[in-house]
Amino acid sequence: MVTGASRGIGAALAVRLAAEGADVAVTARTLRQGNLAGSLERTETLIARHGRRSAVVVADLSDESQRARIVPSAENQLGGPIDILVNNAAMASYAPLRVYPPRRARLHFEVNVLAPMELSQAVVPGMSARGAGWIVNISSGTARPWPGPPFELGVLGTKTAVYGASKAALNRITNALAAELYGTGIRVNTIEPRAAVLSEGAEELIGDQLRPDQIETMDQMVTATLELCDGPVSRTGGEYVSLKLLEDLGIRV
């Protein structure tokens, strides 16, 4: 199951999993295309082209009641339990911290922290019963503090503080869950792009503000993530960076 699969990393990963032989559950807030290119309908079509089945679950991850029905609905449609969960969906809204709206900050933690935690809680019993499972949470380099003073703030500066704080929390619960489940056969990891992956949403946010060396391809990010969807039991509790993981594994993309 891949969340946030209407476009970007989520859609590309869902289709790649299908190409590798998996039936895939996909989720997003809406079924049809809106202002940005891509939709769950499109992802469903691309999965079918690989001869695989899909389960489509439309849900708003900021709503606890909607989150609660995602895994049961996906497993019912697919006719079996979830073996791989990729928590990719995220809210990203940037503004200076001194004027950041508290309500928007709370939404970040609902979508970026509580949703992955609750979806993980929902799939763990089945994974434990089978003695195997993979949970991959998509994180971000913004989770790390800025070095300084003087501070090296990057393109967006402190506007990423709330988003980064939510990703830091995601890293922490990922590590804790990996520790709790160690020895059960369930692997739990985070992965972040080393550089920006210019999905439709990212291009809308940052446009042409990045140099070529600050960008990585969608295929690089997806390939690295896929390695954590089928890794050995020893590969758990890690905070992986996409290009570094590919380099360490000797994979050229």
DRENTITOR-853645 format. One record per residue: residue in one letter; x, y, z of N, C-alpha, C in turn. Coordinates in nm, 3 decimals, padded with zeros to 5 digits. Example, Ala and Ser with C-alpha at 12.3 -4.5 7.8 and 13.67 -1.06 7.14 Angstrom:
BEGIN
<a, <01.319, -00.569, 00.780>, <01.230, -00.450, 00.780>, <01.320, -00.330, 00.780>>
<s, <01.285, -00.225, 00.708>, <01.367, -00.106, 00.714>, <01.290, 00.003, 00.787>>
This chain:
BEGIN
<m, <00.084, -00.119, 00.000>, <00.000, 00.000, 00.000>, <00.088, 00.124, 00.000>>
<v, <00.052, 00.218, -00.086>, <00.126, 00.343, -00.097>, <00.029, 00.459, -00.077>>
<t, <00.058, 00.547, 00.018>, <-00.027, 00.664, 00.039>, <00.025, 00.780, -00.045>>
<g, <-00.065, 00.873, -00.074>, <-00.027, 00.986, -00.158>, <00.014, 00.941, -00.297>>
<a, <-00.067, 00.853, -00.356>, <-00.028, 00.786, -00.481>, <-00.095, 00.844, -00.605>>
<s, <-00.145, 00.966, -00.596>, <-00.208, 01.025, -00.714>, <-00.106, 01.086, -00.810>>
<r, <00.013, 01.117, -00.759>, <00.117, 01.177, -00.842>, <00.252, 01.164, -00.771>>
<g, <00.355, 01.212, -00.835>, <00.486, 01.221, -00.771>, <00.545, 01.087, -00.732>>
<i, <00.620, 01.088, -00.621>, <00.689, 00.968, -00.573>, <00.590, 00.855, -00.548>>
<g, <00.476, 00.886, -00.487>, <00.378, 00.783, -00.454>, <00.325, 00.711, -00.575>>
<a, <00.287, 00.787, -00.678>, <00.235, 00.725, -00.801>, <00.343, 00.643, -00.870>>
<a, <00.462, 00.701, -00.881>, <00.572, 00.630, -00.949>, <00.608, 00.502, -00.876>>
<l, <00.609, 00.506, -00.743>, <00.643, 00.386, -00.666>, <00.534, 00.280, -00.678>>
<a, <00.408, 00.321, -00.673>, <00.298, 00.225, -00.685>, <00.305, 00.151, -00.819>>
<v, <00.333, 00.225, -00.925>, <00.342, 00.163, -01.058>, <00.464, 00.071, -01.065>>
<r, <00.574, 00.113, -01.003>, <00.695, 00.031, -01.003>, <00.672, -00.099, -00.925>>
<l, <00.602, -00.091, -00.813>, <00.570, -00.212, -00.737>, <00.486, -00.308, -00.821>>
<a, <00.391, -00.252, -00.897>, <00.310, -00.336, -00.986>, <00.397, -00.401, -01.092>>
<a, <00.492, -00.325, -01.146>, <00.583, -00.380, -01.247>, <00.667, -00.493, -01.190>>
<e, <00.692, -00.488, -01.059>, <00.770, -00.593, -00.993>, <00.683, -00.712, -00.952>>
<g, <00.550, -00.704, -00.978>, <00.463, -00.818, -00.954>, <00.368, -00.806, -00.837>>
<a, <00.355, -00.687, -00.779>, <00.269, -00.670, -00.662>, <00.131, -00.616, -00.701>>
<d, <00.029, -00.660, -00.629>, <-00.100, -00.591, -00.629>, <-00.086, -00.475, -00.531>>
<v, <-00.141, -00.359, -00.566>, <-00.109, -00.239, -00.490>, <-00.235, -00.163, -00.449>>
<a, <-00.245, -00.131, -00.320>, <-00.348, -00.040, -00.272>, <-00.292, 00.101, -00.277>>
<v, <-00.373, 00.195, -00.324>, <-00.328, 00.333, -00.337>, <-00.430, 00.426, -00.271>>
<t, <-00.381, 00.531, -00.209>, <-00.469, 00.626, -00.143>, <-00.430, 00.768, -00.179>>
<a, <-00.530, 00.855, -00.175>, <-00.510, 01.000, -00.190>, <-00.641, 01.067, -00.150>>
<r, <-00.640, 01.198, -00.145>, <-00.760, 01.271, -00.102>, <-00.870, 01.269, -00.205>>
<t, <-00.833, 01.264, -00.333>, <-00.933, 01.269, -00.439>, <-00.904, 01.162, -00.543>>
<l, <-01.006, 01.127, -00.619>, <-00.993, 01.023, -00.721>, <-00.948, 01.080, -00.854>>
<r, <-01.005, 01.196, -00.890>, <-00.980, 01.253, -01.022>, <-00.882, 01.369, -01.015>>
<q, <-00.828, 01.403, -01.130>, <-00.726, 01.507, -01.138>, <-00.783, 01.644, -01.100>>
<g, <-00.704, 01.719, -01.024>, <-00.740, 01.855, -00.987>, <-00.649, 01.954, -01.056>>
<n, <-00.596, 02.050, -00.980>, <-00.511, 02.153, -01.039>, <-00.375, 02.100, -01.083>>
<l, <-00.324, 01.999, -01.012>, <-00.196, 01.939, -01.048>, <-00.217, 01.815, -01.134>>
<a, <-00.121, 01.787, -01.221>, <-00.129, 01.668, -01.305>, <-00.123, 01.543, -01.218>>
<g, <-00.194, 01.439, -01.262>, <-00.193, 01.313, -01.189>, <-00.319, 01.290, -01.109>>
<s, <-00.354, 01.162, -01.091>, <-00.474, 01.126, -01.016>, <-00.468, 00.979, -00.978>>
<l, <-00.549, 00.939, -00.881>, <-00.560, 00.797, -00.847>, <-00.612, 00.716, -00.965>>
<e, <-00.703, 00.776, -01.041>, <-00.754, 00.707, -01.160>, <-00.640, 00.672, -01.255>>
<r, <-00.551, 00.768, -01.277>, <-00.438, 00.746, -01.366>, <-00.344, 00.638, -01.310>>
<t, <-00.317, 00.644, -01.180>, <-00.230, 00.544, -01.118>, <-00.292, 00.405, -01.130>>
<e, <-00.422, 00.396, -01.108>, <-00.494, 00.269, -01.121>, <-00.478, 00.212, -01.262>>
<t, <-00.491, 00.298, -01.362>, <-00.477, 00.256, -01.501>, <-00.337, 00.202, -01.529>>
<l, <-00.236, 00.272, -01.478>, <-00.097, 00.230, -01.502>, <-00.065, 00.099, -01.431>>
<i, <-00.122, 00.078, -01.313>, <-00.104, -00.050, -01.243>, <-00.165, -00.164, -01.325>>
<a, <-00.284, -00.140, -01.380>, <-00.352, -00.243, -01.459>, <-00.273, -00.280, -01.584>>
<r, <-00.199, -00.185, -01.639>, <-00.118, -00.214, -01.759>, <-00.009, -00.317, -01.731>>
<h, <00.027, -00.331, -01.605>, <00.125, -00.432, -01.567>, <00.059, -00.564, -01.528>>
<g, <-00.073, -00.571, -01.549>, <-00.145, -00.694, -01.520>, <-00.170, -00.720, -01.372>>
<r, <-00.163, -00.614, -01.291>, <-00.182, -00.629, -01.148>, <-00.312, -00.561, -01.104>>
<r, <-00.363, -00.605, -00.990>, <-00.484, -00.546, -00.934>, <-00.449, -00.429, -00.845>>
<s, <-00.544, -00.337, -00.832>, <-00.524, -00.224, -00.740>, <-00.647, -00.210, -00.652>>
<a, <-00.624, -00.157, -00.534>, <-00.732, -00.118, -00.443>, <-00.722, 00.033, -00.427>>
<v, <-00.828, 00.103, -00.459>, <-00.827, 00.249, -00.453>, <-00.907, 00.294, -00.332>>
<v, <-00.843, 00.370, -00.245>, <-00.909, 00.420, -00.125>, <-00.893, 00.572, -00.122>>
<v, <-01.004, 00.642, -00.136>, <-01.002, 00.789, -00.128>, <-01.022, 00.827, 00.018>>
<a, <-00.927, 00.900, 00.073>, <-00.934, 00.937, 00.215>, <-00.849, 01.059, 00.242>>
<d, <-00.895, 01.141, 00.336>, <-00.821, 01.258, 00.382>, <-00.742, 01.217, 00.506>>
<l, <-00.611, 01.215, 00.497>, <-00.529, 01.167, 00.608>, <-00.526, 01.261, 00.727>>
<s, <-00.581, 01.380, 00.712>, <-00.590, 01.470, 00.828>, <-00.710, 01.438, 00.916>>
<d, <-00.795, 01.346, 00.870>, <-00.918, 01.309, 00.941>, <-00.901, 01.170, 01.002>>
<e, <-00.905, 01.161, 01.134>, <-00.881, 01.034, 01.203>, <-00.979, 00.926, 01.161>>
<s, <-01.107, 00.962, 01.145>, <-01.206, 00.861, 01.110>, <-01.182, 00.806, 00.969>>
<q, <-01.135, 00.891, 00.879>, <-01.104, 00.844, 00.744>, <-00.978, 00.758, 00.743>>
<r, <-00.881, 00.794, 00.824>, <-00.759, 00.712, 00.834>, <-00.793, 00.571, 00.880>>
<a, <-00.887, 00.560, 00.972>, <-00.918, 00.431, 01.033>, <-00.975, 00.330, 00.933>>
<r, <-01.035, 00.376, 00.824>, <-01.097, 00.282, 00.731>, <-01.004, 00.244, 00.615>>
<i, <-00.887, 00.304, 00.606>, <-00.801, 00.281, 00.489>, <-00.754, 00.136, 00.479>>
<v, <-00.690, 00.086, 00.583>, <-00.634, -00.050, 00.576>, <-00.744, -00.156, 00.561>>
<p, <-00.853, -00.151, 00.641>, <-00.959, -00.250, 00.619>, <-01.016, -00.247, 00.478>>
<s, <-01.034, -00.127, 00.423>, <-01.087, -00.117, 00.287>, <-00.989, -00.174, 00.185>>
<a, <-00.862, -00.142, 00.201>, <-00.760, -00.192, 00.107>, <-00.751, -00.344, 00.112>>
<e, <-00.748, -00.399, 00.233>, <-00.735, -00.544, 00.246>, <-00.860, -00.615, 00.196>>
<n, <-00.976, -00.554, 00.214>, <-01.100, -00.613, 00.163>, <-01.100, -00.616, 00.011>>
<q, <-01.056, -00.506, -00.051>, <-01.053, -00.500, -00.197>, <-00.951, -00.597, -00.257>>
<l, <-00.836, -00.609, -00.192>, <-00.731, -00.696, -00.244>, <-00.751, -00.842, -00.206>>
<g, <-00.836, -00.864, -00.105>, <-00.861, -01.001, -00.061>, <-00.750, -01.061, 00.020>>
<g, <-00.672, -00.976, 00.086>, <-00.562, -01.027, 00.168>, <-00.492, -00.914, 00.241>>
<p, <-00.398, -00.949, 00.328>, <-00.332, -00.850, 00.413>, <-00.225, -00.769, 00.340>>
<i, <-00.190, -00.657, 00.398>, <-00.085, -00.570, 00.345>, <00.052, -00.623, 00.387>>
<d, <00.140, -00.646, 00.290>, <00.276, -00.692, 00.319>, <00.375, -00.576, 00.325>>
<i, <00.349, -00.472, 00.245>, <00.438, -00.356, 00.236>, <00.354, -00.231, 00.253>>
<l, <00.396, -00.143, 00.342>, <00.330, -00.014, 00.361>, <00.431, 00.096, 00.337>>
<v, <00.401, 00.186, 00.244>, <00.485, 00.303, 00.220>, <00.405, 00.427, 00.254>>
<n, <00.442, 00.493, 00.362>, <00.377, 00.617, 00.403>, <00.447, 00.733, 00.331>>
<n, <00.391, 00.767, 00.217>, <00.450, 00.871, 00.132>, <00.376, 01.003, 00.142>>
<a, <00.245, 01.000, 00.163>, <00.165, 01.122, 00.164>, <00.217, 01.220, 00.268>>
<a, <00.216, 01.347, 00.233>, <00.265, 01.448, 00.327>, <00.199, 01.582, 00.299>>
<m, <00.187, 01.659, 00.405>, <00.147, 01.799, 00.391>, <00.273, 01.883, 00.398>>
<a, <00.286, 01.979, 00.308>, <00.401, 02.069, 00.309>, <00.353, 02.210, 00.280>>
<s, <00.353, 02.292, 00.381>, <00.311, 02.431, 00.368>, <00.417, 02.517, 00.435>>
<y, <00.474, 02.610, 00.361>, <00.591, 02.683, 00.409>, <00.559, 02.829, 00.441>>
<a, <00.607, 02.873, 00.557>, <00.593, 03.013, 00.599>, <00.690, 03.037, 00.713>>
<p, <00.730, 03.163, 00.736>, <00.819, 03.192, 00.849>, <00.756, 03.147, 00.980>>
<l, <00.837, 03.091, 01.068>, <00.786, 03.034, 01.192>, <00.720, 03.139, 01.281>>
<r, <00.769, 03.260, 01.280>, <00.716, 03.364, 01.369>, <00.572, 03.402, 01.337>>
<v, <00.525, 03.365, 01.217>, <00.387, 03.396, 01.180>, <00.312, 03.270, 01.137>>
<y, <00.365, 03.152, 01.168>, <00.306, 03.029, 01.118>, <00.172, 03.002, 01.188>>
<p, <00.064, 02.977, 01.112>, <-00.068, 02.952, 01.172>, <-00.070, 02.820, 01.251>>
<p, <-00.108, 02.822, 01.378>, <-00.111, 02.699, 01.459>, <-00.198, 02.589, 01.398>>
<r, <-00.310, 02.626, 01.339>, <-00.397, 02.523, 01.281>, <-00.326, 02.449, 01.169>>
<r, <-00.251, 02.522, 01.088>, <-00.177, 02.458, 00.979>, <-00.066, 02.368, 01.034>>
<a, <-00.006, 02.411, 01.143>, <00.097, 02.327, 01.207>, <00.037, 02.196, 01.257>>
<r, <-00.081, 02.204, 01.318>, <-00.146, 02.082, 01.366>, <-00.178, 01.987, 01.252>>
<l, <-00.218, 02.042, 01.138>, <-00.248, 01.957, 01.022>, <-00.123, 01.883, 00.974>>
<h, <-00.008, 01.950, 00.981>, <00.117, 01.883, 00.944>, <00.138, 01.758, 01.028>>
<f, <00.115, 01.769, 01.157>, <00.140, 01.655, 01.244>, <00.032, 01.548, 01.228>>
<e, <-00.090, 01.586, 01.194>, <-00.193, 01.486, 01.165>, <-00.154, 01.402, 01.044>>
<v, <-00.114, 01.470, 00.937>, <-00.086, 01.401, 00.810>, <00.052, 01.335, 00.810>>
<n, <00.152, 01.404, 00.862>, <00.291, 01.358, 00.847>, <00.339, 01.268, 00.961>>
<v, <00.267, 01.267, 01.073>, <00.310, 01.187, 01.188>, <00.202, 01.087, 01.231>>
<l, <00.084, 01.138, 01.265>, <-00.020, 01.049, 01.317>, <-00.072, 00.952, 01.211>>
<a, <-00.088, 00.999, 01.087>, <-00.136, 00.908, 00.983>, <-00.039, 00.792, 00.960>>
<p, <00.091, 00.816, 00.941>, <00.182, 00.702, 00.928>, <00.183, 00.611, 01.050>>
<m, <00.174, 00.670, 01.169>, <00.174, 00.590, 01.291>, <00.051, 00.499, 01.296>>
<e, <-00.067, 00.556, 01.267>, <-00.190, 00.478, 01.277>, <-00.200, 00.373, 01.166>>
<l, <-00.156, 00.406, 01.046>, <-00.158, 00.306, 00.939>, <-00.060, 00.192, 00.971>>
<s, <00.053, 00.227, 01.029>, <00.148, 00.123, 01.070>, <00.087, 00.033, 01.177>>
<q, <00.020, 00.095, 01.275>, <-00.047, 00.017, 01.379>, <-00.149, -00.080, 01.319>>
<a, <-00.214, -00.037, 01.210>, <-00.318, -00.119, 01.149>, <-00.262, -00.239, 01.074>>
<v, <-00.142, -00.226, 01.017>, <-00.087, -00.338, 00.939>, <00.003, -00.430, 01.020>>
<v, <00.052, -00.383, 01.134>, <00.148, -00.463, 01.213>, <00.091, -00.598, 01.259>>
<p, <-00.034, -00.607, 01.306>, <-00.082, -00.738, 01.351>, <-00.073, -00.846, 01.244>>
<g, <-00.114, -00.812, 01.122>, <-00.107, -00.909, 01.013>, <00.036, -00.945, 00.978>>
<m, <00.123, -00.844, 00.975>, <00.264, -00.869, 00.946>, <00.326, -00.958, 01.053>>
<s, <00.292, -00.931, 01.178>, <00.346, -01.011, 01.289>, <00.302, -01.156, 01.278>>
<a, <00.175, -01.175, 01.241>, <00.122, -01.311, 01.228>, <00.195, -01.389, 01.119>>
<r, <00.237, -01.318, 01.013>, <00.307, -01.385, 00.902>, <00.458, -01.389, 00.923>>
<g, <00.506, -01.313, 01.020>, <00.650, -01.311, 01.047>, <00.731, -01.234, 00.946>>
<a, <00.666, -01.141, 00.874>, <00.737, -01.062, 00.774>, <00.655, -00.939, 00.738>>
<g, <00.725, -00.832, 00.703>, <00.658, -00.711, 00.660>, <00.759, -00.599, 00.643>>
<w, <00.719, -00.499, 00.564>, <00.806, -00.386, 00.538>, <00.726, -00.257, 00.552>>
<i, <00.773, -00.166, 00.635>, <00.712, -00.034, 00.649>, <00.819, 00.069, 00.614>>
<v, <00.789, 00.153, 00.517>, <00.883, 00.256, 00.473>, <00.815, 00.392, 00.484>>
<n, <00.876, 00.481, 00.558>, <00.823, 00.616, 00.575>, <00.911, 00.715, 00.499>>
<i, <00.849, 00.796, 00.415>, <00.924, 00.893, 00.336>, <00.949, 01.017, 00.421>>
<s, <01.076, 01.046, 00.444>, <01.113, 01.157, 00.530>, <01.175, 01.270, 00.448>>
<s, <01.253, 01.355, 00.513>, <01.307, 01.473, 00.446>, <01.432, 01.521, 00.520>>
<g, <01.525, 01.577, 00.444>, <01.643, 01.636, 00.505>, <01.611, 01.756, 00.592>>
<t, <01.491, 01.813, 00.576>, <01.452, 01.927, 00.660>, <01.432, 01.886, 00.805>>
<a, <01.433, 01.756, 00.834>, <01.420, 01.710, 00.973>, <01.543, 01.743, 01.056>>
<r, <01.655, 01.768, 00.989>, <01.779, 01.797, 01.062>, <01.793, 01.946, 01.090>>
<p, <01.855, 01.982, 01.205>, <01.874, 02.124, 01.239>, <01.969, 02.193, 01.141>>
<w, <01.953, 02.323, 01.128>, <02.046, 02.400, 01.047>, <02.175, 02.423, 01.125>>
<p, <02.290, 02.403, 01.061>, <02.417, 02.431, 01.130>, <02.439, 02.582, 01.144>>
<g, <02.499, 02.621, 01.254>, <02.526, 02.762, 01.275>, <02.544, 02.793, 01.422>>
<p, <02.562, 02.921, 01.458>, <02.566, 03.034, 01.365>, <02.703, 03.051, 01.300>>
<p, <02.708, 03.123, 01.185>, <02.594, 03.172, 01.109>, <02.516, 03.055, 01.048>>
<f, <02.388, 03.072, 01.025>, <02.301, 02.963, 00.983>, <02.296, 02.952, 00.831>>
<e, <02.308, 02.828, 00.784>, <02.297, 02.799, 00.641>, <02.155, 02.750, 00.614>>
<l, <02.070, 02.840, 00.570>, <01.926, 02.811, 00.567>, <01.876, 02.750, 00.438>>
<g, <01.953, 02.754, 00.331>, <01.906, 02.695, 00.207>, <01.804, 02.782, 00.135>>
<v, <01.741, 02.723, 00.034>, <01.652, 02.799, -00.055>, <01.532, 02.857, 00.017>>
<l, <01.464, 02.776, 00.098>, <01.340, 02.820, 00.162>, <01.360, 02.873, 00.303>>
<g, <01.480, 02.866, 00.355>, <01.506, 02.921, 00.488>, <01.424, 02.853, 00.596>>
<t, <01.387, 02.930, 00.696>, <01.314, 02.874, 00.810>, <01.168, 02.845, 00.777>>
<k, <01.126, 02.873, 00.656>, <00.988, 02.845, 00.617>, <00.956, 02.695, 00.624>>
<t, <01.058, 02.611, 00.622>, <01.036, 02.467, 00.627>, <01.034, 02.412, 00.770>>
<a, <01.038, 02.500, 00.871>, <01.057, 02.454, 01.010>, <00.947, 02.359, 01.057>>
<v, <00.821, 02.392, 01.033>, <00.712, 02.306, 01.082>, <00.710, 02.174, 01.004>>
<y, <00.725, 02.182, 00.874>, <00.734, 02.060, 00.794>, <00.849, 01.973, 00.842>>
<g, <00.965, 02.035, 00.863>, <01.082, 01.961, 00.911>, <01.061, 01.901, 01.048>>
<a, <00.993, 01.975, 01.136>, <00.965, 01.923, 01.270>, <00.877, 01.799, 01.263>>
<s, <00.780, 01.799, 01.173>, <00.694, 01.682, 01.159>, <00.772, 01.562, 01.105>>
<k, <00.866, 01.588, 01.016>, <00.948, 01.479, 00.963>, <01.047, 01.427, 01.067>>
<a, <01.096, 01.516, 01.154>, <01.182, 01.472, 01.264>, <01.104, 01.379, 01.358>>
<a, <00.979, 01.415, 01.383>, <00.893, 01.329, 01.466>, <00.869, 01.195, 01.397>>
<l, <00.850, 01.198, 01.266>, <00.831, 01.074, 01.190>, <00.954, 00.984, 01.202>>
<n, <01.073, 01.044, 01.192>, <01.196, 00.966, 01.207>, <01.201, 00.898, 01.344>>
<r, <01.159, 00.971, 01.446>, <01.167, 00.919, 01.583>, <01.072, 00.802, 01.604>>
<i, <00.948, 00.814, 01.555>, <00.854, 00.703, 01.576>, <00.890, 00.584, 01.487>>
<t, <00.951, 00.611, 01.373>, <00.997, 00.501, 01.287>, <01.103, 00.419, 01.358>>
<n, <01.199, 00.488, 01.417>, <01.306, 00.419, 01.490>, <01.251, 00.342, 01.609>>
<a, <01.156, 00.402, 01.680>, <01.098, 00.336, 01.797>, <01.020, 00.211, 01.755>>
<l, <00.944, 00.221, 01.645>, <00.867, 00.105, 01.600>, <00.961, -00.007, 01.554>>
<a, <01.070, 00.031, 01.488>, <01.167, -00.070, 01.446>, <01.224, -00.143, 01.567>>
<a, <01.252, -00.067, 01.673>, <01.306, -00.128, 01.795>, <01.203, -00.221, 01.860>>
<e, <01.078, -00.176, 01.865>, <00.971, -00.258, 01.924>, <00.952, -00.389, 01.849>>
<l, <00.964, -00.382, 01.717>, <00.933, -00.498, 01.633>, <01.055, -00.580, 01.596>>
<y, <01.170, -00.542, 01.647>, <01.293, -00.614, 01.613>, <01.281, -00.761, 01.651>>
<g, <01.313, -00.846, 01.557>, <01.304, -00.990, 01.581>, <01.174, -01.053, 01.533>>
<t, <01.078, -00.968, 01.490>, <00.950, -01.021, 01.442>, <00.950, -01.046, 01.291>>
<g, <01.053, -00.998, 01.222>, <01.055, -01.008, 01.077>, <01.000, -00.885, 01.007>>
<i, <00.957, -00.785, 01.084>, <00.905, -00.661, 01.026>, <01.017, -00.558, 01.022>>
<r, <01.044, -00.504, 00.903>, <01.146, -00.402, 00.887>, <01.079, -00.266, 00.881>>
<v, <01.132, -00.168, 00.951>, <01.073, -00.033, 00.955>, <01.185, 00.068, 00.933>>
<n, <01.173, 00.149, 00.828>, <01.278, 00.244, 00.794>, <01.221, 00.374, 00.740>>
<t, <01.304, 00.477, 00.742>, <01.272, 00.599, 00.668>, <01.371, 00.614, 00.554>>
<i, <01.327, 00.683, 00.451>, <01.417, 00.721, 00.343>, <01.382, 00.862, 00.300>>
<e, <01.483, 00.938, 00.269>, <01.464, 01.075, 00.223>, <01.543, 01.095, 00.095>>
<p, <01.496, 01.181, 00.007>, <01.578, 01.214, -00.110>, <01.700, 01.295, -00.067>>
<r, <01.814, 01.265, -00.129>, <01.932, 01.345, -00.097>, <01.918, 01.486, -00.152>>
<a, <01.851, 01.496, -00.265>, <01.824, 01.624, -00.329>, <01.675, 01.630, -00.359>>
<a, <01.629, 01.740, -00.414>, <01.487, 01.756, -00.444>, <01.447, 01.665, -00.560>>
<v, <01.334, 01.599, -00.545>, <01.274, 01.522, -00.654>, <01.162, 01.608, -00.709>>
<l, <01.175, 01.652, -00.833>, <01.079, 01.749, -00.885>, <00.951, 01.681, -00.933>>
<s, <00.869, 01.643, -00.836>, <00.734, 01.595, -00.866>, <00.648, 01.715, -00.899>>
<e, <00.522, 01.687, -00.938>, <00.433, 01.798, -00.971>, <00.415, 01.894, -00.854>>
<g, <00.399, 01.839, -00.734>, <00.379, 01.923, -00.616>, <00.502, 02.004, -00.582>>
<a, <00.620, 01.942, -00.592>, <00.744, 02.013, -00.558>, <00.770, 02.126, -00.656>>
<e, <00.745, 02.103, -00.783>, <00.765, 02.209, -00.881>, <00.674, 02.328, -00.853>>
<e, <00.554, 02.300, -00.807>, <00.461, 02.407, -00.773>, <00.515, 02.491, -00.658>>
<l, <00.582, 02.426, -00.561>, <00.631, 02.496, -00.442>, <00.761, 02.571, -00.465>>
<i, <00.857, 02.509, -00.537>, <00.989, 02.570, -00.545>, <01.031, 02.611, -00.685>>
<g, <00.952, 02.571, -00.785>, <00.977, 02.618, -00.921>, <01.119, 02.596, -00.967>>
<d, <01.183, 02.706, -01.013>, <01.318, 02.697, -01.069>, <01.425, 02.750, -00.973>>
<q, <01.400, 02.737, -00.843>, <01.493, 02.793, -00.744>, <01.614, 02.703, -00.717>>
<l, <01.618, 02.583, -00.773>, <01.725, 02.489, -00.743>, <01.822, 02.475, -00.859>>
<r, <01.949, 02.451, -00.825>, <02.052, 02.420, -00.923>, <02.038, 02.273, -00.966>>
<p, <02.093, 02.237, -01.081>, <02.085, 02.097, -01.125>, <02.142, 01.999, -01.024>>
<d, <02.248, 02.037, -00.950>, <02.308, 01.945, -00.854>, <02.224, 01.931, -00.727>>
<q, <02.116, 02.008, -00.716>, <02.026, 01.998, -00.602>, <01.901, 01.915, -00.634>>
<i, <01.904, 01.847, -00.748>, <01.788, 01.771, -00.795>, <01.830, 01.627, -00.823>>
<e, <01.745, 01.531, -00.785>, <01.766, 01.392, -00.826>, <01.645, 01.345, -00.905>>
<t, <01.661, 01.239, -00.982>, <01.552, 01.194, -01.067>, <01.450, 01.113, -00.987>>
<m, <01.330, 01.108, -01.040>, <01.225, 01.027, -00.979>, <01.268, 00.880, -00.975>>
<d, <01.332, 00.834, -01.081>, <01.374, 00.694, -01.087>, <01.474, 00.661, -00.978>>
<q, <01.563, 00.754, -00.947>, <01.660, 00.730, -00.839>, <01.590, 00.715, -00.704>>
<m, <01.498, 00.805, -00.674>, <01.427, 00.799, -00.547>, <01.342, 00.673, -00.536>>
<v, <01.273, 00.640, -00.643>, <01.185, 00.522, -00.642>, <01.267, 00.394, -00.630>>
<t, <01.377, 00.385, -00.702>, <01.461, 00.266, -00.695>, <01.517, 00.245, -00.555>>
<a, <01.562, 00.354, -00.493>, <01.614, 00.344, -00.356>, <01.505, 00.300, -00.259>>
<t, <01.386, 00.357, -00.273>, <01.275, 00.321, -00.185>, <01.237, 00.175, -00.203>>
<l, <01.239, 00.130, -00.326>, <01.204, -00.010, -00.355>, <01.297, -00.107, -00.284>>
<e, <01.423, -00.068, -00.267>, <01.519, -00.154, -00.196>, <01.477, -00.177, -00.051>>
<l, <01.408, -00.079, 00.007>, <01.361, -00.094, 00.146>, <01.228, -00.167, 00.155>>
<c, <01.166, -00.192, 00.039>, <01.039, -00.266, 00.036>, <01.061, -00.416, 00.025>>
<d, <01.185, -00.458, 00.018>, <01.215, -00.601, 00.005>, <01.353, -00.631, 00.063>>
<g, <01.390, -00.558, 00.168>, <01.523, -00.573, 00.225>, <01.530, -00.684, 00.328>>
<p, <01.652, -00.722, 00.368>, <01.672, -00.826, 00.468>, <01.628, -00.781, 00.606>>
<v, <01.610, -00.875, 00.697>, <01.563, -00.841, 00.831>, <01.662, -00.753, 00.906>>
<s, <01.789, -00.758, 00.866>, <01.889, -00.676, 00.933>, <01.878, -00.528, 00.896>>
<r, <01.808, -00.499, 00.786>, <01.796, -00.360, 00.741>, <01.669, -00.300, 00.802>>
<t, <01.680, -00.255, 00.923>, <01.564, -00.197, 00.992>, <01.611, -00.088, 01.088>>
<g, <01.524, 00.009, 01.113>, <01.557, 00.117, 01.206>, <01.646, 00.223, 01.147>>
<g, <01.663, 00.222, 01.016>, <01.756, 00.316, 00.953>, <01.689, 00.443, 00.905>>
<e, <01.770, 00.549, 00.895>, <01.730, 00.673, 00.830>, <01.815, 00.685, 00.704>>
<y, <01.761, 00.634, 00.594>, <01.838, 00.624, 00.471>, <01.822, 00.748, 00.384>>
<v, <01.928, 00.777, 00.309>, <01.926, 00.884, 00.210>, <01.936, 00.816, 00.073>>
<s, <01.848, 00.852, -00.018>, <01.830, 00.779, -00.143>, <01.960, 00.751, -00.219>>
<l, <02.032, 00.854, -00.257>, <02.149, 00.834, -00.341>, <02.261, 00.763, -00.266>>
<k, <02.272, 00.787, -00.136>, <02.374, 00.717, -00.056>, <02.341, 00.568, -00.048>>
<l, <02.214, 00.534, -00.033>, <02.174, 00.393, -00.028>, <02.207, 00.324, -00.160>>
<l, <02.174, 00.390, -00.271>, <02.205, 00.331, -00.402>, <02.356, 00.311, -00.418>>
<e, <02.432, 00.410, -00.374>, <02.578, 00.400, -00.382>, <02.630, 00.284, -00.298>>
<d, <02.579, 00.272, -00.175>, <02.624, 00.165, -00.086>, <02.590, 00.027, -00.140>>
<l, <02.477, 00.017, -00.212>, <02.434, -00.112, -00.267>, <02.492, -00.139, -00.406>>
<g, <02.566, -00.041, -00.458>, <02.626, -00.058, -00.590>, <02.525, -00.054, -00.703>>
<i, <02.418, 00.021, -00.685>, <02.312, 00.031, -00.786>, <02.326, 00.162, -00.862>>
<r, <02.337, 00.151, -00.993>, <02.345, 00.271, -01.078>, <02.210, 00.293, -01.145>>
<v, <02.159, 00.415, -01.135>, <02.029, 00.449, -01.195>, <02.049, 00.569, -01.288>>
